[in-house]
């Protein structure tokens, strides 16, 4: 009986269980809860799972993951979009756990008499992953400008670079959850710890992906920090202007109600 790959339609020969074109496995069984659990476990929890392999490679050999994806490698590692979405899910789970088990670590213990403030703080933590995502294009533009002399990556490829970095940082932040709960560490302290680690990670990725020596790493990282501050200010002003403009067009009465003393 003639068979074709269900992913790319290439013809499969007899007893060929993997497609020679896209590498997909031939599946001919019905889904059951047991099958679903087995597939997820094998892909993300097993000893040879692609997610764990991606994490380890990003820690030791980030250029293999980033350059590999940019050059067309799709099976060896988790793609940047999936990797980042997994990290956002873990951050959301972390905030949910802290809210219900250790709310004091998020500062809610000090806001018992200020319900409105507590509500806004709650919104901030609920969407904390989106705030990080909002700035990823600014980080990508920073990298593009700092390394424009090398012309190794275009802007989109710098986006991939940054998405992997912040996905890794999000996962690292999630892994600190037991410490936050066990020692009742303020979440703001965790943020203060993560910030320099992010800078170090950028420097490490710059070294590995652009083959920099120590002096070049320090110089490029310092330039990137300065350029990012400039871009982020322009970035925020741009979006504030857009928000005000949209508000003026859609709900002008909101602007009229604002008074400046």
Secondary structure, 3 states (H helix, E strand, C coil): CCEECCCCCCEECCCCCECCCCCCECCCCCCCHHHHHHHHHHHHHCCCCHHHHHHHHHHHCHHHHHHHHHCCCCCCCCCHHHHHHHHHHHHHHHHHHHHHHCHHHHCHHHHCCCHHHHHHHHHHHHCHHHHHHHHHHHHHHHHHHHCCCCCCCCHHHHHHHHHHHHHHHHHHHHHCHHHHHHCCCCHHHHHHHHHHHHHHHHHHHHHHHHCCCHHHHHHHHHHHHHHHHHHHHHHHHHHHHHHHHHHHHHCHHHHHCCCCC
